[in-house]
Amino acid sequence: MCRPVFFALLALMTIPNSAEGSDKVRIVAGGEARAALCPASIDHPPAAGSAQVRPNVVLIMTDDQGWWDVGVHGNEIIETPVMDSLARAGVSLTRFYASPVCTPTRASLMTGRYYHRTGAIDTFMGRDTMRADEVTIGQVFQKHGYRTGQFGKWHLGRYMKYHPNNRGFNEYFGFWQYGFINRYDDSDELFHNATPVITTGYVTDVLTDAAISFVRANQKQPFLLYLPYNAPHYPYLVPDPYIKKYLDKNLPLGEARIYGMITRIDENIGRLLKVIDDAGLTDRTVVIFMSDNGGVSKYFQAGLRGNKGSVYEGGVRVPFFARWPEHFPAGLKIDALAQHIDVFPTLCELIGAPPPADRKIDGKSLLPLIESGGGTSPHEYLFHQWCRLRPDPNKNWAARNRRYKLANGELFDLQTDPGETTDIAGRHPEIARALRQAFEKWFAEVTAGQDYARAAIQVGREDENPVEIDLTWGEPGEKARPQYRHYNRDTIENWSEPGDAVRWKIDVVHSGKYEVTLTYGCPPGEGGSRFRISAGNAHLDAAVERTAGREVYRPVVAGTIDLPAGPATLEMKPLSITGRELMVLHKIRLRRLPQ
């Protein structure tokens, strides 16, 4: 953990937040003090023989921006001059693919491996957690002497065990506990490293400010800057002038909001690139721009079928631009097939770092393609598959070679039918059969040995005490079930039967006495129900106190419980019910008490 060294102005903006019961830092968008972040220490010395100049890398990824959501891809309505200029000044991979949704793409981007191997298989309920033994691009760059920073959306594990600081990033600023931010303005959902902060201003601006501060603090050494924006993800919020710009172009309101968010991103990328240029770093900096999955906008789709979540072209084809003046050809378009798993080995080759040798790296380096401006794809096939809860070879799947694509049993000739409008499986059953066989072989290999169980929640870590037990990681009872309400609003409801237990897998890092605090709602007249919380042979019993309403939550210390070190099952169940239900549970926190 770094010791923050803040700019002088930031000291004037540090305030206690008594309502939250924790110290937070207020970060205001605007001026030099927009996001004055500490330069974290380098965890690894420069690699031997690394005296030669190596490029900085800026990896920018947007969230839910479609292939068609840039002007350079034929969209005559959207205004993206900076993204378009990156394409014209660098190389465009016109057939670059990601996963249908964000967490799987992020896992593949960080590791060079199909997400099926990493444990990060879904976007919520504990299945968005990349296993701790995966090696990330941040760790590779750190090992080779780079300062590494990430600013924005993580979405690969909400607990400290999986925090970006522990996954190869010296500096982190953004939101890491949940899959998206609920408020785009004036938010209390962001963190500087592991410290919660309060930000003032539009979140895209705030994240860019943090990235700019990182560049300015590290311009004399090689750096990796990973900037995964959370826009234009839902909720579709952007300042009114950006919405009006597109309403004036006769777009429906929802589309105007999405387009406005993308234009705001475009302006912010321009701000970042200007700082890089002003610092004299442009010729020494590789800039990569991409999106994490297919688009959510529908007004213009460039003739592609499907949207985010789909394995059709509109759900998996994304923009990809790479610029490095004097090294990458300017303005060239490469049609060879490529995908998210290729970024990891490409960046490894770029800085002369060998990929990890103790695991399968699925991606292939694209550097020869990019440097030469053309060539044949390193992939004979591309595969796509994603569905909720666990991978299924018969749900939302696709396999393609360099001409044909089989998607959910439909066969398309993408050479003549890029919009996937005509199923030709009946005319070419041998092609469909071969693609399905290739897919089944691939799926069996990438899922071999995987059980996809939720990871255990570590309890009692020094750097995460108290720890919040994520309700949605629990195994539901008969009627009592975790209700997903957009990450930080989750609840457990319908607890109306004695003995109806919800259980969580935990891993107690340090044995000791733990204080249990529940945040819940219980309307007047329904208090007095009793419940038990247990783990192994230890338990505590307590009574429910009433609150002002069923969904008016307040924290209540239920008592203490002695937990031995090691894996355990945490269980909560009603012992008696006095009203309609035990409570509406909103949070559980376990705090290891001083010994």
N, C-alpha and C positions, 0 to 999 in steps of 0.2 A: 504494500500500500504506500502511495507516495505521501510526502509531507507537502501540503499545498503551499506554493509560493505565489501569492496573488499580486496583481498589479495594484498600485496604490489606490486607484479609484474603487476597486472592488471591495476594499475594506470598509468603505462608506456604505456599501450595499448589503453587508452581512447583518442579518437580523435574526433574533430568536423568534420562533413561531410557536407560541405557547398553546395555540389551539390544537396543533398537531402533537404536542408533547415531545418534540424532537427539534434539534437544531437544524435549520436549513439555510442555505445560502441563496440570496436573491440575485438573479442575473438579469440585467435589463438590456434589451436589444437597443443598439444605437451607440455610436462612438467607439473609441478604443477599448472601453470596458465592457463590451457586449458579452464576452465570455472569456474572461481572463483566467486561463486554466493553468495548473501547475505543470511544469515540464517534469514528467516522471523519470525516474532513473532507468538506465538501460540495464536489462536483466542479464545480458550476455555481452562479452567483449566482442569487438570486431573479429571476424574469422581470419585465420592466417591467410596472407596473400591477398587481402582485400584493399590494398592501398590504391588500386586503380579506381577511377571515377566510375561509379555505378549509378544508374538513374534513380531518381525518386519515382515513386508510383502513387498516383492518385486514382483510386477505384471508386467511382460514383455509381450508385444503384438507386433507382426510384422504385416505388411500390405501387404496382397495379397500372403502370403506364404501358399501353399497348404498342405493338410494332407500328401501328398506324398513327400514333399520337405524336408525330414529329413532322415538321413541314417537309423535310428532305425525303420523306417516304410518300409524298403525294398528297398530304393533307393541306389543302389550300386555305383552311379556316384557322387552324391553330397557329399561334405565334411562338416559335421556338428558334430564334435566330442564333443563340449560342450553341444549342445542340446541333443545329444545322451546320454551323461553322466548324464544329469538331469533326463532323462527317467529311466536310470538304477539305479540311486540313490534314486528315488522317485516312485511315482505312476503315471501310464499312464492311462488316460481315452481314450480308443480306439474308442469310439463312442460319441465324444463330438462335438456339433454343434453350429454354429454361424448363423447370417443372411447372405444373399447372397452378401451384400455390406457393406462398412465400417461404415457409420454414424449410421444406425440402430443397428449394433452390439455395437458400442460405447455407444449409449443411453441405451441399455439393460444392458451392463456391469456396467455402472455407477449407475443404479437405481434398477436392479433386476426386471424390468418390460418390457413387450413386447413394442417394439419401437412404435407401433401404439398408445400407450397411452401417449407418451412423446412429440409429435409434430415433432420429428426428423425423418422424413419419407423418405428423399432422400439425395443426396450427394451434391446438389448445388442449386443455385437460391433461397436462403432463406429458403428452405425446409430442411436444415441440422441444424436446430436450436432447441435445447432441451429447453422446456419451463422452465422459471425461477423458478417455484414453485416445480420442481422435486427435490428430495433429493438424493444427490450423496453419494457414498461410502466415498469420501473425507470428506464430512460434518459429516458423522457418526464417522469416525476415529478422526477427529478434536475434536468432542464433548467428546470423550473418551480419550483425553489426548495425542493423537499421533501428531507428526510433519508430515505433509503431503507434498509431492512434486511430481510434474509431469514434465516429460522431453520428449518432442516430439510432436506428432500430437494430437490435440484436436478435431476439426471438429464437434463441437456441438454448434456452434454459434459464429459469427465473431465480435459481438459488446461487449463493456465492461460489459453490463448487464449479458452477458453469459460467461465472461472470467473465466478461471480456478481459479484465485484468489478469485472470487466471487462465486465459486461453490465447495469450500471445500479444495482448495490446497494453503497452505501457500507459497509455492515456485513454480514458473513456469518458464520453459525455453523451447522454441520451437516455433512452428508456429501455431497460433490459429485462424487467420483470414480466412484462406483458407483451402481447402481440401488436397492439397499436395504442396510440395515445387518444384519449377521449376528448381532450380539449386542445385545439390548435393554438389558442391564445392564452397567455398568462397562466401557465401550467405549473402544477406542483407534482407532476408525474415523472420528472426527469431526475437523473443522477449525475453527479460528477464523480467518476469512479464509483464508489459504493455509498457516497454521501448524498442524501436527497437534497435537491435544490428547488427553489421557486424561480421561474423565469417569467419575464415580462416581454411580450412581443410575440409575433407570429413564429411558430415553431420552426418552419423552414429557414427563416432568417436567423433564429437563435442557433440552430445546428451549424449553419454556414459560418456564423461568427466564431463559433468554437473551432471549426476547421481552419479558419483564417489565423486564429491565434496560434494554433499548432504549427502551421507553416512558418509563421514569423519567428516562433521560438526555436525552430529546428532547421532553419535554412542553411546552416553551415555543416550539416551532416546528412547522410542519406536517410530518407524517411519513407514509410508506407502510410498513406492516409486513406482510410476506408470510410466513405461517406454514404451510408445507406439511409436516404431520406424515407420518411414514412408517408409522404404524399406521392400520388393523389389517392391514397387509401381513404376509405370511409372513416369518420364522417366527412363529407365533402364540404369543407369550410375554407374560405379564403376571403380576404378583404373585398368589400363591395365593388370597388372600381374594376377588379379583375373579372367579377361576374358580369358587370354591366358591359364590359368590352365584348363579351360573347353573346349576351342577350341582344345587343345592338346588331349582331350578325345573324340574328334569328335562330339561335340555338335554344332548345328547351332548357329550363332552369337547371335541371340536374346535370345536363351535359355542360352547360356554361360554368358550373361550379368546378367540374373536373378539369376542363380546359384552362380555367383560370388558375387552378392549383399548379398545373404543369407550366404555365407561363411564369408563375412566381418562382418555381424551381429554376427555370431557365435563367431568369435574372440573377438568381443567387449563384448559380454555377458561373455566370459571367463575373460576378464579384470575386469569387475565389480565383478564377483564372487570371484576373487582373492583378491580384496580389502576387501570384506566382510570377507573372510577367514583370511586374515592378521590381521584384526581388532578383531578377535576372536568372530565374530558374527554369524558364520555359524550355530551353534546349536540353536541359538535364532532367526533364520530368515527363514520364509516360502518363498520359491521362486516358483512362478507360471509362466509358459510359455505357450502362446497360440498365435493363429493368428486370424485376424478379419473376415475372410471369406475364401471361397475357393480359390484355386490357379490360377495363370495366366500362369504358365509354362505348357507345353504340351508334353515334350519329354518323360517323365515317369509319369503315372498317377495312378499307382498301381491298374489298372483295374477299376477305378471309372469313372463314366459318368459325364460330364459337368465341367465347370470352374466357376470362379467368376461371380456373377450375376445370376446364375442358382439355382434352388431349387433341382436339382439332387445332388447326394452325393458329387460329385467333387466341387460343388459350396457352400456347407454348412458344410461339415465335415472338422474339423480342428484339428491340434495337440494340446494336452493339457497334460502338465506334472506338477506335484506338488511335491516339495521336502522339507522335514523338518526332518533332522536327528534325530533318536531316537523316533520320533512321527509318521511319515508316513512310512509304509512298503517300503523297497527298492526293486525296480525292478519288482513290481507287475503291471499287466495289468487288468484293470476293464472294462468289456464290457457293463455295464449298461448304458442306455441312459442318457445323460446329455447335458446341453446347456448353452449359455452365461448368461441367466437370473439367473442361479444358483450361479454364482460367488459372487454376492452381499450378499445373505443370508448366504452363506458359510463363507465369511469373517466376517460377523457380529457375527456368532456363534463362530468363532475362537477367537475373542477378547472379547466375552461376552457382545456384544452390541445388544440390541433388534432392529430389523428392525422398520422403521416407522409404527405406528399403524393406521395412518389416511388415508391410501391408500392401494390398492391391490398390494401386492408383488407377482409376478407370479412365481418367482424362488423358488427352494427348496434347503435347505442346503445339500451339498454333503459331509460334514465333516464326518458323520457316515460311508459313503461308503469308503472315503479315509483312515480314521484311521483304519478301519477293513480290508481294502484291498479287499473288495468285497461286494456283496449283490444285492438287487433288485433296479432298478431305481425308484426314487420317482415320475416319470411321467408315466401316462398311455399312453399319446400321446405326440408327438412333432409336432409342426406346423411351416410351413415356408410360407412366402408370401412377395414378394417385386416387385414393378414396379414403373416406373417413375411417378412423379407429385402427385399421391395420391393412397392410398391402394385400390385395386380392387380384390374382391374375385375370379374373373374369369381369372386373369392374374398371371402367374408365382407363383403357389401355390402348397403346398404339405401338406399332413398329414400322420403320420405314427404311428403305435403301435409298440410293441416290435418285430414284425416279418414282417408285411406288410407295404408297403408305396404306397400311391396314389399321383402321381405327375402329375398335368395338365391332369387328367383323365386317366393316365396310371397306372396300378396296378402292383407292383413288390413284389415278395417274397424275401426279403433281406437275409433270412437265406440260401437260395440256389442260389440266383442271386444278390450278392452284387453290381455287375456292372450295374444293372438296364437295362438288355439287352432284356428281354422278357416280354411283356405286357400280363398279365393274367386276365385282367378285364372281358373279355368275359367268362372265365371259372369260375370266382368267383364274379359275380355281387353283391352278398349280402355283401361281404367284401368291395368292392368298394363303395357301397351305404352307409355303416355304417361309413366309413372313411370320405366320403364327408359330411355326416350329422354332424359328430363331428367337421369337419373343419368349416362348416357354422355357427354352434353354437358358436364356439370359435371366429370367425371373427366378428360376430355381437356383441359379448360382449366386445372385445378389442377396437372396433371402435365406440362404443356407445357414443353419445354426442360430438364427435370430428368433427370439421369443416375443419381442415387442411389449414386454411388461413395463409398466410405469417404473421409473427409477425410484429408489427409496429417498425420502427427504432427510437430509442430515440435520441433526438436532444437537445443539450445544457447541457449535463452532465458536471460536473466539471472535471471529469477524462477522458473525451473524447471530447475535444473541440480544433480544429474543428472535426466534424464527417463527414466521407465519406458516401454518399448515395450509397449503392450497387445498381448498375444499373440493375442487374438481379432480384432484388426484385420488380421491377416495373411492373405494369399492362400495356401491350403493347397497342399502338394505332392501327389504321387500317394498316398502312404500317411501321411506326416507331416501331421497335422492339429491345429489348435488345438482343445482340448477346453474347452468352457465349463463351469466348475464354480462357478457363482454368483460371478462377477466376480473377487474377489480371490483365488480359488483355482484360476484357470485354468492349464492346462498344454498343452504340445505333446508328444505321445506317438507311438509306432509309427514312430520314425525309424530304420528298419532297412535302408534301401537307400542306398548311396553316391549322391550327386548329387540326392537327393530334397529339394528346396529349399522353404523357406517365405519369403515376401517381404512387406515392408511398404513403403508409401509414406511417405517422410519429407520434411520441408522443413527444411534446415539453415539456421538463422538467422544463425549466425556460423561462418565457416570456422575450422578449427584441428584440434588433436590431441585425440581423444576416447578416454577410457578406457572399455573395454567390460567390464561385470561381468555374469556369468550366475549365476543361482541355479538349481540343478538337483539331481537325484538320480541316482546310478549305483551299483548294488550292488557289493559287493566281488567281485573276479574279473572284472568287466566294464569296468574302466577302460582307458584307453589308446587309445580311438577318437579319430580326428582329425576336425576340422571347419574350415570356412572361413566367416568373416563378411566380407561385401564390400558396397561401395556405390560404384557407378561403377567407376573404375579402381583404387580403393584396396581393400585386403583385409588381413585378419590370419588366420593359421592357428594353431590351438592343439590341445592334447590334453585329453581328458576325464579328470578326476581322480575317483577312486572316492569315494563317500560311504558312510554306514552302511546305506543301503538305497535301493531304487528310488524311494520316495516320502519319503525323508529328505533334505530339500533344504539346501544350504548355498551361500553366495555365493562365487564364484571369479572373480578378475580374469583375463580371458582375454587381455588385451593392449591395445594402442592402435591406432587407425586414424585416418588423416588424411582429414578430410571438407571438401570445398569448399562454399561457401555455395550454396544453391539447392535445388531439388527433386531427389530421388534415390530409388532403390529399394534398401532395405536387404535383404540376402539372407543366409540362414544355411542351410548344407547340410553333410551328412557327406562327408568324404573317404575315410574307412575305418571299418569297424565291426569291433570285436574280440569283442563279445558278441551279445546278442539285439537290442540297439538302441543308438543313440548315447547317449541320456540321456532322462530325463523333465525337460523344461525348464519351469521355473516363472516365471522373470522374466528380462528383459533390461533393463539400465540403461546409458545412455550419458552420460558426464560430460565436459564440455568442460574441458580442463586449462588452468591459467593460462598466458598467453602469455609 
